[in-house]
Amino acid sequence: MIDLNLCDPQQAQALLQIKETGNDQLPSLLRAEAETAKAKLVTATDTVSIHRLQGRAEAFEDLLRAIEDSPKVVKRL
């Protein structure tokens, strides 16, 4: 999980700008990649692939969560 409290103000502001611009292209891409990784998990057979796909899906979900939570963090800074 991305700890937004450890981000510097510019990083938190950059995440907020992604959310506020109204351009949903990056979050849409991240959602699609997370869903693709989850779909591949269904058919994965070896543990190495499963672990990699789990990490990939989690990373994309963490980025999406960071973008969503960025307004709260920027207000505190």
mmCIF file as gemmi writes it, N, C-alpha and C atoms, coordinates in Angstrom:
data_model
loop_
_atom_site.group_PDB
_atom_site.id
_atom_site.type_symbol
_atom_site.label_atom_id
_atom_site.label_alt_id
_atom_site.label_comp_id
_atom_site.label_asym_id
_atom_site.label_entity_id
_atom_site.label_seq_id
_atom_site.pdbx_PDB_ins_code
_atom_site.Cartn_x
_atom_site.Cartn_y
_atom_site.Cartn_z
_atom_site.occupancy
_atom_site.B_iso_or_equiv
_atom_site.pdbx_formal_charge
_atom_site.auth_seq_id
_atom_site.auth_asym_id
_atom_site.pdbx_PDB_model_num
ATOM 1 N N . MET Axp A 1 ? 0.831 -1.174 0 1 0 ? 1 A 1
ATOM 2 C CA . MET Axp A 1 ? 0 0 0 1 0 ? 1 A 1
ATOM 3 C C . MET Axp A 1 ? 0.879 1.241 0 1 0 ? 1 A 1
ATOM 4 N N . ILE Axp A 2 ? 0.464 2.24 -0.738 1 0 ? 2 A 1
ATOM 5 C CA . ILE Axp A 2 ? 1.194 3.498 -0.808 1 0 ? 2 A 1
ATOM 6 C C . ILE Axp A 2 ? 0.809 4.337 0.409 1 0 ? 2 A 1
ATOM 7 N N . ASP Axp A 3 ? 1.799 4.72 1.2 1 0 ? 3 A 1
ATOM 8 C CA . ASP Axp A 3 ? 1.547 5.56 2.364 1 0 ? 3 A 1
ATOM 9 C C . ASP Axp A 3 ? 1.655 7.017 1.93 1 0 ? 3 A 1
ATOM 10 N N . LEU Axp A 4 ? 0.523 7.63 1.688 1 0 ? 4 A 1
ATOM 11 C CA . LEU Axp A 4 ? 0.508 9.01 1.206 1 0 ? 4 A 1
ATOM 12 C C . LEU Axp A 4 ? 1.039 9.992 2.24 1 0 ? 4 A 1
ATOM 13 N N . ASN Axp A 5 ? 1.054 9.587 3.496 1 0 ? 5 A 1
ATOM 14 C CA . ASN Axp A 5 ? 1.595 10.47 4.522 1 0 ? 5 A 1
ATOM 15 C C . ASN Axp A 5 ? 3.104 10.645 4.379 1 0 ? 5 A 1
ATOM 16 N N . LEU Axp A 6 ? 3.747 9.719 3.67 1 0 ? 6 A 1
ATOM 17 C CA . LEU Axp A 6 ? 5.19 9.817 3.457 1 0 ? 6 A 1
ATOM 18 C C . LEU Axp A 6 ? 5.54 10.561 2.168 1 0 ? 6 A 1
ATOM 19 N N . CYS Axp A 7 ? 4.533 10.87 1.365 1 0 ? 7 A 1
ATOM 20 C CA . CYS Axp A 7 ? 4.776 11.601 0.116 1 0 ? 7 A 1
ATOM 21 C C . CYS Axp A 7 ? 5.116 13.049 0.422 1 0 ? 7 A 1
ATOM 22 N N . ASP Axp A 8 ? 5.963 13.624 -0.428 1 0 ? 8 A 1
ATOM 23 C CA . ASP Axp A 8 ? 6.195 15.046 -0.263 1 0 ? 8 A 1
ATOM 24 C C . ASP Axp A 8 ? 5.012 15.803 -0.887 1 0 ? 8 A 1
ATOM 25 N N . PRO Axp A 9 ? 4.858 17.087 -0.576 1 0 ? 9 A 1
ATOM 26 C CA . PRO Axp A 9 ? 3.692 17.837 -1.067 1 0 ? 9 A 1
ATOM 27 C C . PRO Axp A 9 ? 3.537 17.83 -2.589 1 0 ? 9 A 1
ATOM 28 N N . GLN Axp A 10 ? 4.639 17.857 -3.327 1 0 ? 10 A 1
ATOM 29 C CA . GLN Axp A 10 ? 4.544 17.846 -4.789 1 0 ? 10 A 1
ATOM 30 C C . GLN Axp A 10 ? 3.985 16.522 -5.298 1 0 ? 10 A 1
ATOM 31 N N . GLN Axp A 11 ? 4.366 15.425 -4.673 1 0 ? 11 A 1
ATOM 32 C CA . GLN Axp A 11 ? 3.857 14.119 -5.09 1 0 ? 11 A 1
ATOM 33 C C . GLN Axp A 11 ? 2.365 13.999 -4.794 1 0 ? 11 A 1
ATOM 34 N N . ALA Axp A 12 ? 1.965 14.439 -3.623 1 0 ? 12 A 1
ATOM 35 C CA . ALA Axp A 12 ? 0.544 14.402 -3.276 1 0 ? 12 A 1
ATOM 36 C C . ALA Axp A 12 ? -0.256 15.299 -4.21 1 0 ? 12 A 1
ATOM 37 N N . GLN Axp A 13 ? 0.296 16.448 -4.558 1 0 ? 13 A 1
ATOM 38 C CA . GLN Axp A 13 ? -0.377 17.376 -5.472 1 0 ? 13 A 1
ATOM 39 C C . GLN Axp A 13 ? -0.495 16.762 -6.869 1 0 ? 13 A 1
ATOM 40 N N . ALA Axp A 14 ? 0.521 16.042 -7.303 1 0 ? 14 A 1
ATOM 41 C CA . ALA Axp A 14 ? 0.484 15.397 -8.625 1 0 ? 14 A 1
ATOM 42 C C . ALA Axp A 14 ? -0.625 14.346 -8.674 1 0 ? 14 A 1
ATOM 43 N N . LEU Axp A 15 ? -0.785 13.579 -7.602 1 0 ? 15 A 1
ATOM 44 C CA . LEU Axp A 15 ? -1.875 12.6 -7.545 1 0 ? 15 A 1
ATOM 45 C C . LEU Axp A 15 ? -3.223 13.31 -7.561 1 0 ? 15 A 1
ATOM 46 N N . LEU Axp A 16 ? -3.316 14.42 -6.863 1 0 ? 16 A 1
ATOM 47 C CA . LEU Axp A 16 ? -4.56 15.184 -6.831 1 0 ? 16 A 1
ATOM 48 C C . LEU Axp A 16 ? -4.889 15.737 -8.215 1 0 ? 16 A 1
ATOM 49 N N . GLN Axp A 17 ? -3.885 16.198 -8.939 1 0 ? 17 A 1
ATOM 50 C CA . GLN Axp A 17 ? -4.12 16.733 -10.274 1 0 ? 17 A 1
ATOM 51 C C . GLN Axp A 17 ? -4.68 15.675 -11.214 1 0 ? 17 A 1
ATOM 52 N N . ILE Axp A 18 ? -4.23 14.437 -11.051 1 0 ? 18 A 1
ATOM 53 C CA . ILE Axp A 18 ? -4.779 13.348 -11.866 1 0 ? 18 A 1
ATOM 54 C C . ILE Axp A 18 ? -6.272 13.229 -11.609 1 0 ? 18 A 1
ATOM 55 N N . LYS Axp A 19 ? -6.66 13.348 -10.348 1 0 ? 19 A 1
ATOM 56 C CA . LYS Axp A 19 ? -8.069 13.216 -9.987 1 0 ? 19 A 1
ATOM 57 C C . LYS Axp A 19 ? -8.888 14.423 -10.434 1 0 ? 19 A 1
ATOM 58 N N . GLU Axp A 20 ? -8.338 15.618 -10.297 1 0 ? 20 A 1
ATOM 59 C CA . GLU Axp A 20 ? -9.107 16.84 -10.528 1 0 ? 20 A 1
ATOM 60 C C . GLU Axp A 20 ? -9.203 17.277 -11.985 1 0 ? 20 A 1
ATOM 61 N N . THR Axp A 21 ? -8.331 16.791 -12.827 1 0 ? 21 A 1
ATOM 62 C CA . THR Axp A 21 ? -8.334 17.291 -14.201 1 0 ? 21 A 1
ATOM 63 C C . THR Axp A 21 ? -9.575 16.9 -14.975 1 0 ? 21 A 1
ATOM 64 N N . GLY Axp A 22 ? -10.282 15.898 -14.507 1 0 ? 22 A 1
ATOM 65 C CA . GLY Axp A 22 ? -11.45 15.434 -15.235 1 0 ? 22 A 1
ATOM 66 C C . GLY Axp A 22 ? -11.078 14.483 -16.356 1 0 ? 22 A 1
ATOM 67 N N . ASN Axp A 23 ? -9.793 14.325 -16.587 1 0 ? 23 A 1
ATOM 68 C CA . ASN Axp A 23 ? -9.315 13.391 -17.597 1 0 ? 23 A 1
ATOM 69 C C . ASN Axp A 23 ? -9.158 12.037 -16.909 1 0 ? 23 A 1
ATOM 70 N N . ASP Axp A 24 ? -10.036 11.137 -17.235 1 0 ? 24 A 1
ATOM 71 C CA . ASP Axp A 24 ? -10.067 9.843 -16.553 1 0 ? 24 A 1
ATOM 72 C C . ASP Axp A 24 ? -9.234 8.789 -17.281 1 0 ? 24 A 1
ATOM 73 N N . GLN Axp A 25 ? -8.37 9.199 -18.185 1 0 ? 25 A 1
ATOM 74 C CA . GLN Axp A 25 ? -7.635 8.233 -18.995 1 0 ? 25 A 1
ATOM 75 C C . GLN Axp A 25 ? -6.654 7.396 -18.177 1 0 ? 25 A 1
ATOM 76 N N . LEU Axp A 26 ? -5.872 8.015 -17.316 1 0 ? 26 A 1
ATOM 77 C CA . LEU Axp A 26 ? -4.907 7.245 -16.51 1 0 ? 26 A 1
ATOM 78 C C . LEU Axp A 26 ? -5.614 6.328 -15.525 1 0 ? 26 A 1
ATOM 79 N N . PRO Axp A 27 ? -6.567 6.825 -14.732 1 0 ? 27 A 1
ATOM 80 C CA . PRO Axp A 27 ? -7.279 5.894 -13.846 1 0 ? 27 A 1
ATOM 81 C C . PRO Axp A 27 ? -7.983 4.774 -14.61 1 0 ? 27 A 1
ATOM 82 N N . SER Axp A 28 ? -8.511 5.091 -15.775 1 0 ? 28 A 1
ATOM 83 C CA . SER Axp A 28 ? -9.16 4.076 -16.595 1 0 ? 28 A 1
ATOM 84 C C . SER Axp A 28 ? -8.16 3.005 -17.032 1 0 ? 28 A 1
ATOM 85 N N . LEU Axp A 29 ? -6.979 3.428 -17.425 1 0 ? 29 A 1
ATOM 86 C CA . LEU Axp A 29 ? -5.927 2.489 -17.807 1 0 ? 29 A 1
ATOM 87 C C . LEU Axp A 29 ? -5.526 1.616 -16.618 1 0 ? 29 A 1
ATOM 88 N N . LEU Axp A 30 ? -5.357 2.226 -15.46 1 0 ? 30 A 1
ATOM 89 C CA . LEU Axp A 30 ? -4.977 1.47 -14.259 1 0 ? 30 A 1
ATOM 90 C C . LEU Axp A 30 ? -6.049 0.454 -13.886 1 0 ? 30 A 1
ATOM 91 N N . ARG Axp A 31 ? -7.332 0.851 -13.985 1 0 ? 31 A 1
ATOM 92 C CA . ARG Axp A 31 ? -8.421 -0.081 -13.696 1 0 ? 31 A 1
ATOM 93 C C . ARG Axp A 31 ? -8.406 -1.259 -14.67 1 0 ? 31 A 1
ATOM 94 N N . ALA Axp A 32 ? -8.207 -0.958 -15.948 1 0 ? 32 A 1
ATOM 95 C CA . ALA Axp A 32 ? -8.183 -2.011 -16.967 1 0 ? 32 A 1
ATOM 96 C C . ALA Axp A 32 ? -7.024 -2.976 -16.73 1 0 ? 32 A 1
ATOM 97 N N . GLU Axp A 33 ? -5.865 -2.441 -16.384 1 0 ? 33 A 1
ATOM 98 C CA . GLU Axp A 33 ? -4.7 -3.296 -16.121 1 0 ? 33 A 1
ATOM 99 C C . GLU Axp A 33 ? -4.922 -4.165 -14.883 1 0 ? 33 A 1
ATOM 100 N N . ALA Axp A 34 ? -5.543 -3.601 -13.862 1 0 ? 34 A 1
ATOM 101 C CA . ALA Axp A 34 ? -5.843 -4.375 -12.654 1 0 ? 34 A 1
ATOM 102 C C . ALA Axp A 34 ? -6.819 -5.501 -12.985 1 0 ? 34 A 1
ATOM 103 N N . GLU Axp A 35 ? -7.831 -5.2 -13.779 1 0 ? 35 A 1
ATOM 104 C CA . GLU Axp A 35 ? -8.805 -6.226 -14.158 1 0 ? 35 A 1
ATOM 105 C C . GLU Axp A 35 ? -8.172 -7.304 -15.03 1 0 ? 35 A 1
ATOM 106 N N . THR Axp A 36 ? -7.264 -6.917 -15.916 1 0 ? 36 A 1
ATOM 107 C CA . THR Axp A 36 ? -6.565 -7.889 -16.748 1 0 ? 36 A 1
ATOM 108 C C . THR Axp A 36 ? -5.734 -8.832 -15.889 1 0 ? 36 A 1
ATOM 109 N N . ALA Axp A 37 ? -5.032 -8.279 -14.922 1 0 ? 37 A 1
ATOM 110 C CA . ALA Axp A 37 ? -4.219 -9.107 -14.028 1 0 ? 37 A 1
ATOM 111 C C . ALA Axp A 37 ? -5.099 -10.062 -13.231 1 0 ? 37 A 1
ATOM 112 N N . LYS Axp A 38 ? -6.239 -9.577 -12.761 1 0 ? 38 A 1
ATOM 113 C CA . LYS Axp A 38 ? -7.15 -10.434 -12.005 1 0 ? 38 A 1
ATOM 114 C C . LYS Axp A 38 ? -7.715 -11.547 -12.881 1 0 ? 38 A 1
ATOM 115 N N . ALA Axp A 39 ? -8.028 -11.218 -14.119 1 0 ? 39 A 1
ATOM 116 C CA . ALA Axp A 39 ? -8.551 -12.233 -15.04 1 0 ? 39 A 1
ATOM 117 C C . ALA Axp A 39 ? -7.5 -13.309 -15.322 1 0 ? 39 A 1
ATOM 118 N N . LYS Axp A 40 ? -6.259 -12.906 -15.462 1 0 ? 40 A 1
ATOM 119 C CA . LYS Axp A 40 ? -5.189 -13.874 -15.696 1 0 ? 40 A 1
ATOM 120 C C . LYS Axp A 40 ? -4.954 -14.758 -14.482 1 0 ? 40 A 1
ATOM 121 N N . LEU Axp A 41 ? -5.254 -14.239 -13.292 1 0 ? 41 A 1
ATOM 122 C CA . LEU Axp A 41 ? -5.113 -15.036 -12.067 1 0 ? 41 A 1
ATOM 123 C C . LEU Axp A 41 ? -6.014 -16.261 -12.084 1 0 ? 41 A 1
ATOM 124 N N . VAL Axp A 42 ? -7.158 -16.134 -12.728 1 0 ? 42 A 1
ATOM 125 C CA . VAL Axp A 42 ? -8.115 -17.23 -12.77 1 0 ? 42 A 1
ATOM 126 C C . VAL Axp A 42 ? -7.528 -18.45 -13.484 1 0 ? 42 A 1
ATOM 127 N N . THR Axp A 43 ? -6.718 -18.194 -14.507 1 0 ? 43 A 1
ATOM 128 C CA . THR Axp A 43 ? -6.179 -19.308 -15.296 1 0 ? 43 A 1
ATOM 129 C C . THR Axp A 43 ? -4.722 -19.635 -14.983 1 0 ? 43 A 1
ATOM 130 N N . ALA Axp A 44 ? -4.093 -18.858 -14.119 1 0 ? 44 A 1
ATOM 131 C CA . ALA Axp A 44 ? -2.686 -19.104 -13.79 1 0 ? 44 A 1
ATOM 132 C C . ALA Axp A 44 ? -2.546 -20.437 -13.065 1 0 ? 44 A 1
ATOM 133 N N . THR Axp A 45 ? -1.483 -21.157 -13.419 1 0 ? 45 A 1
ATOM 134 C CA . THR Axp A 45 ? -1.303 -22.488 -12.832 1 0 ? 45 A 1
ATOM 135 C C . THR Axp A 45 ? -0.095 -22.601 -11.907 1 0 ? 45 A 1
ATOM 136 N N . ASP Axp A 46 ? 0.951 -21.837 -12.181 1 0 ? 46 A 1
ATOM 137 C CA . ASP Axp A 46 ? 2.141 -21.967 -11.327 1 0 ? 46 A 1
ATOM 138 C C . ASP Axp A 46 ? 2.182 -20.838 -10.298 1 0 ? 46 A 1
ATOM 139 N N . THR Axp A 47 ? 2.778 -21.137 -9.16 1 0 ? 47 A 1
ATOM 140 C CA . THR Axp A 47 ? 2.768 -20.174 -8.053 1 0 ? 47 A 1
ATOM 141 C C . THR Axp A 47 ? 3.542 -18.906 -8.367 1 0 ? 47 A 1
ATOM 142 N N . VAL Axp A 48 ? 4.577 -18.99 -9.173 1 0 ? 48 A 1
ATOM 143 C CA . VAL Axp A 48 ? 5.34 -17.783 -9.518 1 0 ? 48 A 1
ATOM 144 C C . VAL Axp A 48 ? 4.453 -16.809 -10.289 1 0 ? 48 A 1
ATOM 145 N N . SER Axp A 49 ? 3.727 -17.302 -11.266 1 0 ? 49 A 1
ATOM 146 C CA . SER Axp A 49 ? 2.816 -16.447 -12.037 1 0 ? 49 A 1
ATOM 147 C C . SER Axp A 49 ? 1.715 -15.881 -11.154 1 0 ? 49 A 1
ATOM 148 N N . ILE Axp A 50 ? 1.196 -16.699 -10.28 1 0 ? 50 A 1
ATOM 149 C CA . ILE Axp A 50 ? 0.133 -16.251 -9.38 1 0 ? 50 A 1
ATOM 150 C C . ILE Axp A 50 ? 0.635 -15.116 -8.496 1 0 ? 50 A 1
ATOM 151 N N . HIS Axp A 51 ? 1.805 -15.262 -7.928 1 0 ? 51 A 1
ATOM 152 C CA . HIS Axp A 51 ? 2.353 -14.229 -7.048 1 0 ? 51 A 1
ATOM 153 C C . HIS Axp A 51 ? 2.631 -12.944 -7.82 1 0 ? 51 A 1
ATOM 154 N N . ARG Axp A 52 ? 3.164 -13.064 -9.018 1 0 ? 52 A 1
ATOM 155 C CA . ARG Axp A 52 ? 3.433 -11.871 -9.828 1 0 ? 52 A 1
ATOM 156 C C . ARG Axp A 52 ? 2.143 -11.153 -10.205 1 0 ? 52 A 1
ATOM 157 N N . LEU Axp A 53 ? 1.142 -11.917 -10.606 1 0 ? 53 A 1
ATOM 158 C CA . LEU Axp A 53 ? -0.135 -11.303 -10.98 1 0 ? 53 A 1
ATOM 159 C C . LEU Axp A 53 ? -0.827 -10.669 -9.781 1 0 ? 53 A 1
ATOM 160 N N . GLN Axp A 54 ? -0.718 -11.304 -8.622 1 0 ? 54 A 1
ATOM 161 C CA . GLN Axp A 54 ? -1.288 -10.711 -7.412 1 0 ? 54 A 1
ATOM 162 C C . GLN Axp A 54 ? -0.606 -9.379 -7.098 1 0 ? 54 A 1
ATOM 163 N N . GLY Axp A 55 ? 0.721 -9.358 -7.211 1 0 ? 55 A 1
ATOM 164 C CA . GLY Axp A 55 ? 1.466 -8.121 -6.957 1 0 ? 55 A 1
ATOM 165 C C . GLY Axp A 55 ? 1.125 -7.037 -7.96 1 0 ? 55 A 1
ATOM 166 N N . ARG Axp A 56 ? 0.981 -7.436 -9.22 1 0 ? 56 A 1
ATOM 167 C CA . ARG Axp A 56 ? 0.64 -6.48 -10.277 1 0 ? 56 A 1
ATOM 168 C C . ARG Axp A 56 ? -0.74 -5.868 -10.018 1 0 ? 56 A 1
ATOM 169 N N . ALA Axp A 57 ? -1.717 -6.716 -9.726 1 0 ? 57 A 1
ATOM 170 C CA . ALA Axp A 57 ? -3.064 -6.223 -9.463 1 0 ? 57 A 1
ATOM 171 C C . ALA Axp A 57 ? -3.076 -5.317 -8.232 1 0 ? 57 A 1
ATOM 172 N N . GLU Axp A 58 ? -2.344 -5.717 -7.21 1 0 ? 58 A 1
ATOM 173 C CA . GLU Axp A 58 ? -2.297 -4.914 -5.982 1 0 ? 58 A 1
ATOM 174 C C . GLU Axp A 58 ? -1.652 -3.558 -6.233 1 0 ? 58 A 1
ATOM 175 N N . ALA Axp A 59 ? -0.612 -3.524 -7.042 1 0 ? 59 A 1
ATOM 176 C CA . ALA Axp A 59 ? 0.063 -2.255 -7.34 1 0 ? 59 A 1
ATOM 177 C C . ALA Axp A 59 ? -0.88 -1.29 -8.059 1 0 ? 59 A 1
ATOM 178 N N . PHE Axp A 60 ? -1.621 -1.787 -9.036 1 0 ? 60 A 1
ATOM 179 C CA . PHE Axp A 60 ? -2.56 -0.922 -9.747 1 0 ? 60 A 1
ATOM 180 C C . PHE Axp A 60 ? -3.678 -0.449 -8.825 1 0 ? 60 A 1
ATOM 181 N N . GLU Axp A 61 ? -4.17 -1.336 -7.981 1 0 ? 61 A 1
ATOM 182 C CA . GLU Axp A 61 ? -5.212 -0.952 -7.027 1 0 ? 61 A 1
ATOM 183 C C . GLU Axp A 61 ? -4.685 0.089 -6.033 1 0 ? 61 A 1
ATOM 184 N N . ASP Axp A 62 ? -3.437 -0.067 -5.602 1 0 ? 62 A 1
ATOM 185 C CA . ASP Axp A 62 ? -2.834 0.907 -4.686 1 0 ? 62 A 1
ATOM 186 C C . ASP Axp A 62 ? -2.723 2.282 -5.33 1 0 ? 62 A 1
ATOM 187 N N . LEU Axp A 63 ? -2.33 2.322 -6.585 1 0 ? 63 A 1
ATOM 188 C CA . LEU Axp A 63 ? -2.251 3.606 -7.289 1 0 ? 63 A 1
ATOM 189 C C . LEU Axp A 63 ? -3.625 4.261 -7.403 1 0 ? 63 A 1
ATOM 190 N N . LEU Axp A 64 ? -4.616 3.47 -7.737 1 0 ? 64 A 1
ATOM 191 C CA . LEU Axp A 64 ? -5.978 4.013 -7.823 1 0 ? 64 A 1
ATOM 192 C C . LEU Axp A 64 ? -6.448 4.537 -6.473 1 0 ? 64 A 1
ATOM 193 N N . ARG Axp A 65 ? -6.144 3.8 -5.418 1 0 ? 65 A 1
ATOM 194 C CA . ARG Axp A 65 ? -6.519 4.23 -4.069 1 0 ? 65 A 1
ATOM 195 C C . ARG Axp A 65 ? -5.788 5.524 -3.692 1 0 ? 65 A 1
ATOM 196 N N . ALA Axp A 66 ? -4.529 5.628 -4.07 1 0 ? 66 A 1
ATOM 197 C CA . ALA Axp A 66 ? -3.755 6.837 -3.767 1 0 ? 66 A 1
ATOM 198 C C . ALA Axp A 66 ? -4.343 8.046 -4.489 1 0 ? 66 A 1
ATOM 199 N N . ILE Axp A 67 ? -4.754 7.846 -5.72 1 0 ? 67 A 1
ATOM 200 C CA . ILE Axp A 67 ? -5.375 8.946 -6.472 1 0 ? 67 A 1
ATOM 201 C C . ILE Axp A 67 ? -6.674 9.365 -5.789 1 0 ? 67 A 1
ATOM 202 N N . GLU Axp A 68 ? -7.478 8.396 -5.366 1 0 ? 68 A 1
ATOM 203 C CA . GLU Axp A 68 ? -8.753 8.697 -4.708 1 0 ? 68 A 1
ATOM 204 C C . GLU Axp A 68 ? -8.56 9.389 -3.362 1 0 ? 68 A 1
ATOM 205 N N . ASP Axp A 69 ? -7.529 8.995 -2.616 1 0 ? 69 A 1
ATOM 206 C CA . ASP Axp A 69 ? -7.301 9.546 -1.277 1 0 ? 69 A 1
ATOM 207 C C . ASP Axp A 69 ? -6.484 10.839 -1.285 1 0 ? 69 A 1
ATOM 208 N N . SER Axp A 70 ? -5.971 11.245 -2.427 1 0 ? 70 A 1
ATOM 209 C CA . SER Axp A 70 ? -5.088 12.409 -2.495 1 0 ? 70 A 1
ATOM 210 C C . SER Axp A 70 ? -5.721 13.709 -1.993 1 0 ? 70 A 1
ATOM 211 N N . PRO Axp A 71 ? -7.016 13.97 -2.217 1 0 ? 71 A 1
ATOM 212 C CA . PRO Axp A 71 ? -7.57 15.23 -1.685 1 0 ? 71 A 1
ATOM 213 C C . PRO Axp A 71 ? -7.45 15.34 -0.168 1 0 ? 71 A 1
ATOM 214 N N . LYS Axp A 72 ? -7.647 14.234 0.545 1 0 ? 72 A 1
ATOM 215 C CA . LYS Axp A 72 ? -7.544 14.252 1.999 1 0 ? 72 A 1
ATOM 216 C C . LYS Axp A 72 ? -6.12 14.598 2.442 1 0 ? 72 A 1
ATOM 217 N N . VAL Axp A 73 ? -5.153 14.037 1.728 1 0 ? 73 A 1
ATOM 218 C CA . VAL Axp A 73 ? -3.737 14.236 2.103 1 0 ? 73 A 1
ATOM 219 C C . VAL Axp A 73 ? -3.321 15.669 1.818 1 0 ? 73 A 1
ATOM 220 N N . VAL Axp A 74 ? -3.698 16.195 0.669 1 0 ? 74 A 1
ATOM 221 C CA . VAL Axp A 74 ? -3.314 17.555 0.307 1 0 ? 74 A 1
ATOM 222 C C . VAL Axp A 74 ? -3.913 18.562 1.293 1 0 ? 74 A 1
ATOM 223 N N . LYS Axp A 75 ? -5.127 18.317 1.773 1 0 ? 75 A 1
ATOM 224 C CA . LYS Axp A 75 ? -5.746 19.208 2.754 1 0 ? 75 A 1
ATOM 225 C C . LYS Axp A 75 ? -4.94 19.263 4.054 1 0 ? 75 A 1
ATOM 226 N N . ARG Axp A 76 ? -4.331 18.109 4.423 1 0 ? 76 A 1
ATOM 227 C CA . ARG Axp A 76 ? -3.563 18.052 5.675 1 0 ? 76 A 1
ATOM 228 C C . ARG Axp A 76 ? -2.196 18.707 5.546 1 0 ? 76 A 1
ATOM 229 N N . LEU Axp A 77 ? -1.69 18.798 4.317 1 0 ? 77 A 1
ATOM 230 C CA . LEU Axp A 77 ? -0.329 19.338 4.133 1 0 ? 77 A 1
ATOM 231 C C . LEU Axp A 77 ? -0.293 20.823 4.222 1 0 ? 77 A 1
